[in-house]
Amino acid sequence: LGYVNLHGMNGLKNLLSAVLSVISVLTFITAGLIAWEQAAVMVVGAMLGGYIGARQSRKIVRTDLLRHFVTAVGAIMTVLFFLA
């Protein structure tokens, strides 16, 4: 049924996200649709959030609770997006 290592799955998710982001960024750059000042602020925030999040995730001991929490948040977000 796939990976069971939470950190391994997270790394794979991040790699896929990075590939998709590069494709999106290149598309928007070639179309001239980037607001560079706002983009710079978002890049700094994303880098800090990723770094801090990765360090904090190593401290999680109860991965079963985390898995249930992530599933619940995903389900709630799905319902909210479909209702909006």
C-alpha positions as CSV (number, residue, x, y, z in Angstrom):
1,L,0.0,0.0,0.0
2,G,2.9,2.4,-0.3
3,Y,5.3,4.0,2.1
4,V,4.7,3.8,5.9
5,N,7.6,6.1,6.9
6,L,6.1,9.5,7.4
7,H,9.3,11.3,6.8
8,G,9.9,9.4,3.6
9,M,6.4,10.2,2.4
10,N,6.9,13.9,3.3
11,G,10.2,14.0,1.3
12,L,8.5,12.5,-1.7
13,K,5.6,15.0,-1.4
14,N,8.1,17.9,-1.2
15,L,10.0,16.7,-4.3
16,L,6.8,16.4,-6.4
17,S,5.7,19.8,-5.1
18,A,9.0,21.4,-6.1
19,V,8.8,19.9,-9.6
20,L,5.3,21.2,-10.1
21,S,6.2,24.6,-8.7
22,V,9.1,25.0,-11.1
23,I,6.8,24.2,-14.0
24,S,4.3,26.8,-12.8
25,V,6.9,29.5,-12.1
26,L,8.4,29.0,-15.6
27,T,4.9,29.3,-17.1
28,F,4.1,32.5,-15.3
29,I,7.6,34.1,-15.9
30,T,7.3,33.5,-19.7
31,A,3.8,35.1,-19.6
32,G,5.2,38.1,-17.7
33,L,2.6,37.6,-14.9
34,I,4.9,37.8,-11.8
35,A,4.6,40.6,-9.2
36,W,8.3,40.4,-8.2
37,E,8.1,42.3,-4.9
38,Q,5.3,40.2,-3.5
39,A,6.9,37.1,-4.9
40,A,10.1,37.8,-3.0
41,V,8.3,38.1,0.3
42,M,6.5,34.9,-0.4
43,V,9.7,33.1,-1.2
44,V,11.3,34.2,2.0
45,G,8.3,33.1,4.0
46,A,8.1,29.7,2.2
47,M,11.8,29.0,2.8
48,L,11.5,29.9,6.5
49,G,8.3,27.9,7.0
50,G,9.8,24.9,5.2
51,Y,13.0,25.0,7.3
52,I,11.2,25.4,10.6
53,G,8.6,22.9,9.7
54,A,11.2,20.3,8.7
55,R,13.0,20.7,12.0
56,Q,9.9,20.5,14.1
57,S,8.6,17.4,12.2
58,R,11.6,15.5,13.5
59,K,10.4,16.0,17.1
60,I,7.0,14.3,16.5
61,V,6.8,11.1,18.4
62,R,3.2,10.0,18.0
63,T,3.0,9.7,14.2
64,D,-0.4,7.9,14.5
65,L,-2.0,11.0,16.0
66,L,-0.3,13.2,13.3
67,R,-1.6,10.9,10.5
68,H,-5.2,11.2,11.9
69,F,-4.8,15.0,12.3
70,V,-3.5,15.4,8.7
71,T,-6.4,13.3,7.4
72,A,-9.0,15.3,9.3
73,V,-7.6,18.6,8.2
74,G,-7.6,17.4,4.6
75,A,-11.1,16.2,4.8
76,I,-12.4,19.4,6.4
77,M,-10.6,21.5,3.8
78,T,-12.1,19.4,1.0
79,V,-15.6,19.9,2.3
80,L,-15.1,23.7,2.8
81,F,-13.7,24.1,-0.7
82,F,-16.6,22.2,-2.3
83,L,-19.1,24.3,-0.2
84,A,-17.5,27.6,-1.2
